[in-house]
Amino acid sequence: MLQWIHDNLISRMPVQASEWAARVDWLNDFITYISAFCTIAITAVMIYFMWRYRRKSETQQTEYITHNALLETVWTVIPTIVCIFVFWYGFEVYHEQRTPPANAEEILVEGYQWGWNFEYSTGKKGSGELVVPLGKATRLVMRSKDVTHSFFIPSMRVKEDVLASAYSYLWFTPIKTGEFPIFCTEYCGLSHSGMLAKLKVVEPEVFQDFINERSAEDLPPAELGKKLFTQKGCIGCHSVDGSAKVCPSLYQIFGHEVEFADGTKLVGDENYLEESILNPNAKIVKGYPPNLMQSYKGQLEDKELAGLIAYIKSLK
């Protein structure tokens, strides 16, 4: 039975193409085998009890059974231990999947009805095909232009919702070259089933050549942001080297804890940087008065906003 489950269910899993795919599949296999064992064992016991305690005659009195303390302890303690183990192991993998390394290759992903756009660190743009380097951690920073989508790469064992209201991200380290399908797994309208793309994993030198082949007008997001930082007057109030100015310094703000006037704290990420640009009075940094900065809502195109965020992230 277990061999049939493995041959017909488990072995049909997509190829393990990321570093943690094997760990994800191991836990899936473990849960499957435990579930199969429990189903077979419980069914067998039920059948045995039906036969063992069947009524053999009209006058026969069935045995009166109250309880068995040892048996009840066993079927309570063992499943509890199994559940705790599954939670612990699953949380370990989940925590790793939510903690990308600092040197990860970062790629911007834009979902729309019904396709995917990609922008690389050099400004190279693409659509329908995501190219990543073999053996290097890749972090995808994702946003939707319209409705909610969900970015799913089965071979990498990663999936994350892509929202219009906030940035989301996922990361993985490819361990196999080749081409792998990408799906949208959140119903997003009439052509949802056709919202497909392709992940292409290539050697690092091939990837570098690929992202360096760009048109002259395609500035890297961080370079565009640096240019806008001066053009929009941001440099007059914010320092980029940690020195004091009218407004908080932006040096190393990304990925570090920020404390606010109301006593709350958070780690600076893409969503915080966007909010600070579009709604600067939403969170006031401790030690600074409100209303120091105007809102840039409606004054920036999407690519300009993404460029400013990329530039601030580079200040480290």
NORZIKA-V981229 format. One record per backbone hydrogen bond with DSSP energy under -0.5 kcal/mol. CO is the residue of the C=O (numbers start at 1). NH is the residue of the N-H. If there is no record, write none. Layout:
<<CO,NH> <CO,NH>>
//
This chain:
<<1,5> <2,6> <3,7> <4,8> <5,9> <5,10> <6,11> <9,12> <10,13> <15,17> <17,175> <17,176> <18,21> <18,22> <20,24> <21,25> <22,26> <23,27> <24,28> <25,29> <26,30> <27,31> <28,32> <29,33> <30,34> <31,35> <32,36> <33,37> <34,38> <35,39> <36,40> <37,41> <38,42> <39,43> <40,44> <41,45> <42,46> <43,47> <44,48> <45,49> <46,50> <47,51> <48,52> <49,53> <51,54> <54,56> <57,60> <60,62> <63,65> <68,72> <69,73> <70,74> <71,75> <72,76> <73,76> <73,77> <74,78> <76,80> <77,81> <78,82> <79,83> <80,84> <81,85> <82,86> <83,87> <84,88> <85,89> <86,90> <87,91> <88,92> <89,93> <90,94> <91,95> <92,96> <93,97> <94,98> <96,99> <101,104> <105,139> <107,141> <108,119> <109,111> <109,143> <110,117> <111,145> <112,114> <112,115> <115,112> <116,128> <117,110> <118,126> <119,108> <120,123> <124,120> <126,118> <128,198> <129,131> <130,200> <132,202> <133,136> <136,174> <137,105> <138,140> <138,172> <139,107> <139,141> <140,142> <140,170> <141,109> <142,168> <143,111> <147,146> <149,162> <150,152> <150,185> <151,160> <152,154> <152,183> <153,156> <153,157> <153,158> <154,157> <155,17> <155,18> <158,153> <160,151> <161,163> <162,149> <163,144> <166,163> <168,142> <170,140> <172,138> <172,174> <173,19> <174,135> <178,201> <180,199> <182,197> <183,152> <183,185> <189,192> <191,194> <192,195> <194,196> <195,184> <197,182> <198,130> <198,200> <199,180> <199,201> <200,132> <200,202> <201,178> <202,134> <203,206> <203,207> <204,208> <205,209> <206,210> <207,211> <208,212> <209,213> <210,213> <212,214> <215,218> <217,219> <220,223> <220,224> <221,225> <222,226> <223,227> <224,228> <225,229> <226,230> <227,231> <228,232> <229,234> <229,235> <230,233> <233,236> <234,237> <234,238> <237,247> <239,250> <250,253> <253,256> <253,268> <256,268> <258,266> <259,286> <260,263> <264,260> <266,258> <268,255> <269,273> <270,274> <271,275> <272,276> <273,277> <274,278> <275,279> <277,296> <279,282> <283,285> <284,261> <285,288> <296,299> <296,300> <301,305> <302,306> <303,307> <304,308> <305,309> <306,310> <307,311> <308,312> <309,313> <310,314> <312,315> <314,316> <315,252>>
//
